[in-house]
């Protein structure tokens, strides 16, 4: 099977690395491609950076109104190829077709937002800060940037960075996850058609060797990363060591609080979608469900029935609501964490292990799982499972729920379901999380807003998307000018 190529300096070319690993469809276990993986991919990174450095200076001098024109063309191509791209995402990542389509819609929204760069890049001017002296600030490109993107959103997350970086006058090197490189391969085939100068956008494959090469290369000035907290800390620390600007999105253990006055039917449906969407493999997946005042167990019963009825299977099959997890290793890790929760004293209310999907018996399937009364002092309650597992917790008050949430070392998302405006206002004001949902199960910011994260869920200052992306991919220059009249030529 053909080995994926890199896209460097406007051309497709084979990797210097001859070792490869298989790209596996997680539902069927079929090999759907091969991708280079080994130490020599670091040389590919060096080639890509060299091309990006040659391109960046000229690209930075292109007026911003012209820089965004290729993005308009990219938006159209993404829409025209949306169905094909969505099928690719499903086949290499496992999520359902509708989830893949939704992911691509978010990618397109970021392209649309980046097209506003001519306005977003406008700066500040103060006349006569003192007599005869003016002061102003401009934004200029950072230089060569890199994006290291994860497996769980093969199409969307690169677009938190790509359109903004090039709209701001930078060049970019993208490294997709070696688990799901096919989607970005197809995206680059579209990028190749939009009229960018060679070297402005480059694609390299690989694993840790490629990541380290990106972090160490002196030509790269800024790095964007999304992945686990452990790797985010590594990327942030090593990038800073080598003098780079870094934004590193980490992991999460997202809580959702359900109050007694919440609408039961709507809440159970939304919470279930939040926990089990994308098989729980998203950084905004709900994980710890905190039920307040549910003495009769109505919320628990509603969540149980909603989870139990969720149809699991191959993401391109009709009516499937949840696909497999990414790999056999992930499946084994998730099942071990379920065992650990039970060992710590949790009750296994719904067991999704040993799932048998007809026709896809070899797939990495775990059906919806619920752990009830997970001990608050155990490891399970703190560990990011990144799979279709709900931890159900009972607490007496909103204050107790907030105290529980704010003890977490994560801070990506927190949600509240209620009909009380006062409780909603208290929650959004006091909760330690960067993305907050009120009667929303997945508080995913639109492209105009930054994808916030606090504590160990984010390392850096400026997040992806929106104005934060514009600020991250530019550096400010302040100019103070004096033009004495006596220096002016007289005509």
Buried (B, 14 or more C-beta within 10 A) or exposed (E): EEBBBBBBBBEBEEBBBEEBBEBBBBBBBEEBBBBBBBBBBBBBBBBBBBBBBBBBEEBBEEEBEEBBBBBEBBBEBBEEBBEEBBBBBBBBBBBBBBBBBBBBBBBBBBBBBBBBBBEBBEEEEEEEEEEEEBBBEBBBBBBBBBBBBBBBBBBBBBBBBBBBBBBBBBBBBBBBBBBBBBBBBBBBEBBBEBEBBBBBBBBBBBBBBBBBBBBBBEBBBBBBBBBBBEBBBBBBEBBBEBEBBBBBBBBBBBBBBBBBEBEBEEBBBBBBBBBBBBBBBBBBBBBBBBBBBBEEEEBBEBBBEBBBEBEBBBBBBEEBBBBBBBBBEBBEBBBEBBEBBBEBEBEBBBBBBEBEBEEBEBBBBBBBBBBBBBEEEBEBBBBBBBBBBBBBBBBEEBEBBBEBBBEBEBBBBBBBBBEBEEBBEBBBEEBBBBBBBBBBBBBBBEBEBBBBBBBBBBBBEBBBBBBBBBBBBBBEEEEEEEEEEEEEEEE
